[in-house]
Amino acid sequence: MTTLNPQDEYPQSIRALSERIVQAQTPIRVLDAVKWDADVGAAFFKAKGKALPVVDRNYYAGRALGFEPAELKLEFQNIERDITSQLGQFNPAGQIMRRMCREYRMVIRMLEARGTEDFGLISQELYGAASDAFHAGDPTLADLGLMFSDYLNNIDKRGDLQDEPKDLTAKDAVKMLQTRLNKVFGEDETTIRVFESDGILADAAAGADYIKIRSDAMFNARDVKALEVHEGLVHVATTLNGLNQPICTFLSKGPPSSTVTQEGLAILMEVIAFASYPTRLRKLTNRTRAIHMAEEGADFLQVCDFYREQGFSLEESYSNASRVFRGSTPNGLPFTKDLSYLKGFIMVYNYIQLAVRQGKLEQIPLLFCGKTTLEDMRTLRQLVDEGLVVQPKYLPEQFSDLSALSAWMCFSNFLNHLSLGRIEADYANIL
């Protein structure tokens, strides 16, 4: 490994360009820009869920983005030009930063297109579509979502697997989660803060060094454990590790497509930490199925009915369906960001499997050195060897113990060679 002085001209050039990207993306708030106001839901419930929400191009036109799109697109274009002129065409750090610039320009175009078909098409470019296959001849993401649903259906009726009552208030969850995270990140609560918040759609949301808990949400102990590993040990940890980078500070943000790797890593963490449970996994399959329905032409009411058939209340169904159509219209193409969970899980799991199979264990912790993408892993390895990227400071126990992780993955690789269909037939008499 090369040891670089961060004060030398070369790393200083990379850091300066990196900081320009971090600064330029600051005003972009994708989820704030695409969410529907409470008034939309109020009108929907007043109509008893029988009429499409009133959201169109004009609705979004009245919601300011907080930046001037043309100016910001030009800024990213200028940064990309300067990256090439200062670092050359094939510089590894430059390759990542140029793609970030291109993706952020794409995000801006997507937000400009709110309420139009282009919004959904650009969303598919960034996050994928449910109809995408992973490899030629493989099942699509929608197919895999249905398969996953079938497995969950097989255990759905068992009374002993029903969720525990949600008897923890947001205040209780904040206290429990803060205590658990202090053990990982240090007893100083300023490292990572957990607090209540109003106005967020999900039960919880992670920021750079904090986790917000929705004030009116209820939880059980399993939920808190899942939040610990998903939001804390992945989302916050990777942000802090990115902020800890002395040169490649862009790793604290990552390109927009890093969402796929991030969410996939978070779901994998839930699974290997025994923090997930069937109802939580059902959310992933339902989101994939709902997005696929919208891609196939279903409107908001049809997606809402799908959730009602799954046993959700009208209020819950509205909330779930609005995730699918936010940024779009109630009969337009979906916002596909929620595919990131299932898609990312499959991609990250396969990546770790292959890293173990090929004996490249040193590649695995790099997933946590910031907001990374799988496409950049080989390049990141180069940057570590050059001394431009440092190893992650905060690493979950499951990924710091590579011996245990690799043993687990070796067994998984080995068992993948067996035919589950044949096993099922042979074991029919003993199950």
C-alpha positions in Angstrom: 0.0 0.0 0.0 1.2 3.4 -0.9 1.4 6.1 1.8 0.4 9.5 0.5 0.7 12.8 2.1 -2.8 14.4 1.9 -1.0 17.8 1.6 0.7 16.8 -1.7 -0.6 18.4 -4.9 -2.1 15.2 -6.4 -4.3 14.2 -3.4 -5.2 17.9 -2.9 -6.5 18.1 -6.4 -8.7 15.0 -5.8 -10.0 16.4 -2.5 -10.8 19.8 -4.1 -12.8 18.2 -6.9 -14.4 15.8 -4.4 -15.5 18.7 -2.2 -17.0 20.5 -5.2 -19.2 17.5 -5.8 -20.3 17.3 -2.2 -21.1 21.0 -2.2 -23.0 20.9 -5.5 -25.3 18.1 -4.4 -26.2 19.6 -1.1 -29.5 21.3 -2.1 -30.8 18.1 -3.9 -33.4 16.5 -1.7 -35.0 13.8 -3.8 -37.5 12.4 -1.3 -38.7 15.9 -0.2 -39.1 16.9 -3.9 -41.3 13.9 -4.8 -43.4 13.4 -1.7 -47.2 14.2 -1.6 -48.5 16.7 0.9 -50.9 15.7 3.7 -53.7 17.6 1.8 -53.5 15.0 -1.0 -54.2 12.2 1.5 -56.9 14.1 3.3 -58.8 14.6 0.0 -58.3 10.8 -0.8 -59.8 9.8 2.5 -62.7 12.3 2.2 -63.6 10.5 -1.0 -63.4 7.2 1.0 -60.6 5.9 -1.2 -62.8 5.8 -4.3 -61.2 8.6 -6.4 -57.6 9.0 -7.7 -55.5 11.5 -5.7 -55.3 14.8 -7.5 -51.7 15.1 -8.4 -50.5 16.3 -11.8 -47.7 18.2 -13.5 -49.1 21.5 -12.1 -49.0 20.1 -8.6 -45.3 19.6 -8.7 -44.8 23.0 -10.5 -46.0 24.6 -7.3 -43.3 22.8 -5.2 -40.0 24.5 -5.4 -36.9 22.3 -5.7 -34.7 24.7 -3.7 -32.2 25.1 -6.5 -32.0 26.3 -10.1 -31.9 23.2 -12.2 -30.1 24.7 -15.2 -27.4 26.2 -13.0 -26.8 23.1 -11.1 -26.6 20.9 -14.2 -24.0 23.3 -15.6 -22.1 23.1 -12.3 -21.9 19.3 -12.5 -20.9 19.5 -16.1 -18.1 21.9 -15.3 -16.9 19.7 -12.4 -16.8 16.7 -14.7 -14.8 18.7 -17.3 -12.3 19.8 -14.7 -11.9 16.2 -13.4 -10.8 15.1 -16.8 -8.6 18.1 -17.4 -6.9 17.8 -14.0 -6.7 14.0 -13.5 -6.9 12.5 -17.0 -9.4 10.2 -18.6 -8.4 7.0 -16.8 -7.7 8.1 -13.2 -9.6 5.7 -10.9 -10.9 8.4 -8.5 -11.7 10.6 -11.5 -13.8 7.7 -13.1 -16.0 7.5 -10.0 -16.4 11.3 -9.6 -17.3 11.7 -13.3 -20.0 9.1 -13.0 -21.3 10.9 -9.9 -21.6 14.1 -11.9 -23.4 12.4 -14.7 -25.8 10.7 -12.2 -26.6 13.9 -10.4 -27.4 15.6 -13.7 -29.7 12.7 -14.3 -31.4 13.2 -10.9 -31.9 16.9 -11.6 -33.6 16.0 -15.0 -35.8 13.5 -13.2 -36.9 16.1 -10.7 -37.6 18.6 -13.5 -39.8 15.9 -15.1 -42.0 15.4 -12.0 -45.5 14.6 -13.1 -44.5 13.4 -16.6 -43.6 10.0 -18.1 -39.9 11.0 -18.3 -39.8 11.0 -14.5 -40.6 7.3 -14.4 -38.2 6.5 -17.3 -35.3 8.3 -15.6 -36.1 6.6 -12.3 -35.7 3.3 -14.1 -32.3 4.3 -15.4 -31.1 5.2 -11.9 -32.7 2.4 -9.8 -33.8 -0.2 -12.4 -37.2 -1.6 -13.3 -39.1 -4.6 -11.9 -39.0 -6.2 -15.3 -35.2 -6.1 -15.5 -33.4 -9.5 -15.5 -30.2 -9.8 -13.4 -28.5 -11.8 -16.1 -29.5 -13.1 -19.6 -32.0 -15.9 -19.1 -32.4 -15.3 -15.4 -35.8 -14.4 -13.7 -36.7 -10.8 -13.5 -36.9 -8.9 -10.3 -40.7 -9.1 -10.4 -40.4 -12.9 -10.8 -38.1 -13.2 -7.8 -40.4 -11.0 -5.8 -43.3 -13.4 -6.5 -41.1 -16.4 -5.6 -40.1 -14.7 -2.4 -43.8 -14.1 -1.6 -44.6 -17.8 -2.1 -42.0 -18.8 0.4 -43.4 -16.3 2.9 -46.9 -17.5 2.2 -45.9 -21.0 3.3 -45.1 -19.8 6.8 -47.7 -16.9 7.0 -50.4 -18.9 8.8 -48.3 -20.1 11.7 -49.5 -18.6 14.9 -46.1 -18.9 16.5 -44.5 -16.6 13.9 -47.0 -13.8 14.3 -45.4 -10.4 15.1 -45.1 -9.4 18.7 -47.4 -6.5 19.8 -46.0 -3.1 19.1 -46.0 -1.8 22.6 -43.0 0.6 22.4 -43.7 4.2 21.8 -41.3 6.4 19.8 -39.9 7.7 23.0 -39.2 4.1 24.2 -37.6 3.2 20.8 -35.4 6.3 20.9 -34.0 5.4 24.3 -33.4 1.7 23.4 -31.8 2.5 20.1 -29.5 5.3 21.5 -28.3 2.9 24.2 -27.5 0.1 21.6 -25.8 2.4 19.2 -23.6 4.0 21.9 -22.1 0.6 22.4 -21.0 0.5 18.8 -20.1 4.1 18.0 -18.9 5.1 21.5 -20.6 6.3 24.6 -20.5 9.9 23.4 -24.1 10.5 22.2 -22.8 13.3 19.9 -21.3 10.6 17.5 -24.8 9.4 16.5 -28.0 10.9 17.7 -31.5 9.3 17.9 -34.5 11.5 18.3 -38.2 11.9 17.5 -39.4 13.7 14.5 -42.7 14.6 12.8 -43.3 14.7 9.0 -41.4 11.6 7.9 -43.2 8.9 5.8 -41.3 5.9 7.1 -41.2 4.8 10.8 -37.5 5.9 10.8 -35.0 7.6 8.6 -31.2 8.0 8.8 -29.2 11.1 8.2 -25.4 11.8 8.3 -25.0 11.3 12.0 -28.5 10.7 13.3 -31.6 8.5 13.1 -35.1 10.1 13.2 -38.0 8.1 14.7 -41.5 9.1 13.7 -43.2 10.5 16.8 -46.6 8.7 16.3 -45.0 5.3 15.3 -45.2 2.2 17.5 -42.5 -0.5 17.7 -41.6 -3.8 19.3 -38.2 -5.1 20.3 -37.6 -6.7 16.9 -38.2 -3.4 15.1 -35.6 -1.7 17.3 -33.1 -4.4 16.5 -33.8 -4.1 12.8 -33.4 -0.3 13.0 -30.1 -0.8 14.9 -28.5 -2.8 12.1 -30.2 -1.3 9.1 -30.2 2.4 9.9 -27.3 2.5 12.4 -24.7 -0.1 11.4 -25.1 0.4 7.7 -26.6 3.8 6.7 -25.1 6.0 9.4 -21.9 3.9 9.6 -21.1 4.2 5.9 -21.8 8.0 6.0 -19.5 8.4 9.0 -16.8 6.3 7.2 -17.2 8.5 4.2 -16.8 11.6 6.3 -13.7 10.1 7.8 -12.0 9.9 4.3 -9.2 12.4 4.2 -9.1 12.7 0.4 -12.0 11.0 -1.3 -14.7 12.9 0.6 -17.3 12.1 -2.1 -17.7 8.7 -0.4 -19.8 10.4 2.3 -22.4 11.0 -0.4 -21.9 8.5 -3.3 -23.7 8.6 -6.6 -27.5 8.3 -6.5 -27.3 4.7 -7.7 -25.4 3.8 -4.6 -28.8 3.5 -3.0 -29.1 0.0 -4.5 -25.9 -1.2 -2.8 -26.7 0.7 0.4 -30.2 -0.8 0.8 -29.0 -4.2 -0.3 -26.2 -4.2 2.3 -28.7 -3.0 5.0 -31.1 -5.9 4.2 -28.3 -8.4 4.2 -27.2 -7.1 7.6 -30.7 -7.6 8.9 -30.6 -11.2 7.7 -27.2 -12.3 9.0 -27.7 -10.5 12.3 -31.1 -12.3 12.8 -32.7 -8.9 13.0 -35.4 -9.4 10.3 -38.7 -11.3 10.4 -41.3 -12.4 7.9 -43.6 -9.3 8.1 -40.6 -7.0 7.4 -39.5 -9.2 4.5 -43.0 -9.1 3.1 -42.7 -5.3 2.8 -39.9 -5.8 0.3 -41.8 -8.3 -1.9 -45.0 -6.1 -1.7 -43.0 -3.0 -2.8 -41.5 -4.9 -5.7 -44.9 -6.3 -6.8 -46.6 -2.9 -6.5 -44.0 -1.2 -8.6 -44.3 -4.0 -11.2 -48.1 -3.5 -11.3 -47.6 0.2 -12.0 -45.1 -0.6 -14.7 -47.7 -2.8 -16.3 -50.3 0.0 -16.3 -52.0 -0.3 -12.9 -53.2 3.0 -11.4 -53.1 4.3 -7.8 -56.4 2.8 -6.9 -55.5 -0.7 -8.2 -52.2 -0.6 -6.2 -54.1 0.6 -3.2 -56.5 -2.3 -3.6 -53.5 -4.7 -3.8 -52.4 -3.6 -0.4 -56.0 -3.8 1.0 -56.0 -7.4 -0.2 -52.8 -8.0 1.8 -54.7 -7.0 5.0 -53.6 -3.3 5.3 -56.0 -0.6 6.4 -57.0 2.1 4.0 -54.6 4.6 5.6 -51.7 2.1 5.4 -52.6 1.2 1.8 -52.6 4.8 0.8 -49.2 5.3 2.4 -47.7 2.3 0.7 -49.3 3.1 -2.7 -48.1 6.8 -2.5 -44.5 5.5 -2.2 -45.0 3.9 -5.6 -46.4 7.0 -7.4 -44.6 9.9 -5.6 -43.0 12.2 -8.1 -45.3 10.7 -10.7 -49.0 10.9 -11.3 -51.6 8.4 -9.9 -51.8 6.8 -13.3 -48.3 7.3 -14.4 -45.0 5.3 -14.3 -43.8 4.4 -10.8 -40.9 5.8 -8.8 -38.7 2.7 -8.7 -36.4 3.6 -5.8 -38.0 1.0 -3.6 -36.7 -1.8 -5.8 -33.3 -1.0 -4.3 -34.0 -3.2 -1.3 -34.6 -6.6 -3.0 -32.4 -5.8 -6.0 -29.5 -4.6 -3.8 -29.8 -7.6 -1.4 -29.4 -10.1 -4.3 -26.5 -8.1 -5.8 -24.6 -7.6 -2.6 -25.1 -11.2 -1.5 -23.8 -12.5 -4.8 -20.8 -10.2 -4.6 -19.8 -11.4 -1.2 -20.3 -15.0 -2.3 -18.0 -14.5 -5.3 -15.4 -12.6 -3.2 -15.2 -15.6 -0.9 -15.2 -18.1 -3.7 -12.3 -16.3 -5.4 -10.4 -15.7 -2.1 -10.7 -11.9 -2.3 -11.9 -11.4 1.3 -10.1 -8.0 1.5 -12.8 -6.7 -0.9 -15.7 -7.2 1.5 -15.0 -4.6 4.2 -14.7 -1.9 1.4 -18.5 -2.0 1.1 -18.5 0.0 4.3 -15.8 2.6 3.5 -18.5 5.1 2.4 -21.5 5.3 0.0 -20.2 2.7 -2.4 -21.5 0.9 -5.5 -20.6 -2.6 -6.5 -19.4 -1.3 -9.9 -16.7 0.7 -8.1 -15.3 -2.0 -5.8 -12.3 -2.9 -8.0 -11.5 0.8 -8.4 -11.9 1.4 -4.6 -9.4 -1.4 -4.0 -6.9 0.5 -6.2 -7.6 3.7 -4.3 -6.9 1.9 -1.0 -3.7 0.6 -2.4 -2.7 4.1 -3.5 -3.5 5.5 -0.1 -6.3 7.7 -1.4 -9.0 5.8 0.5 -8.8 4.6 4.1 -10.4 1.4 5.5 -13.7 1.9 7.3 -13.5 3.1 10.9 -17.0 1.7 11.8 -17.5 -1.9 10.7 -20.3 -4.2 12.0 -19.1 -7.3 13.9 -20.5 -9.6 11.2 -18.1 -8.0 8.6 -15.1 -7.4 10.8 -15.0 -11.2 11.5 -14.2 -12.3 8.0 -13.4 -15.9 9.2 -17.0 -16.4 10.4 -18.5 -14.6 7.4 -16.4 -16.5 4.8 -17.3 -19.9 6.5 -21.0 -19.0 6.3 -20.6 -18.1 2.6 -18.6 -21.2 1.9 -21.5 -23.3 3.2 -23.9 -21.2 1.2 -21.8 -21.7 -2.0 -21.6 -25.4 -1.4 -25.3 -25.9 -0.8 -26.2 -23.9 -3.9 -25.0 -26.8 -6.0 -27.7 -29.1 -4.7 -31.1 -29.3 -6.4 -33.8 -28.0 -4.0 -36.5 -29.6 -6.1 -34.8 -33.0 -5.9 -34.3 -32.6 -2.1 -37.9 -31.7 -1.6 -39.0 -34.9 -3.5 -36.6 -37.1 -1.5 -37.5 -35.6 1.8 -41.3 -35.7 1.3 -41.7 -38.7 3.6 -39.8 -37.2 6.5 -41.3 -33.7 6.5 
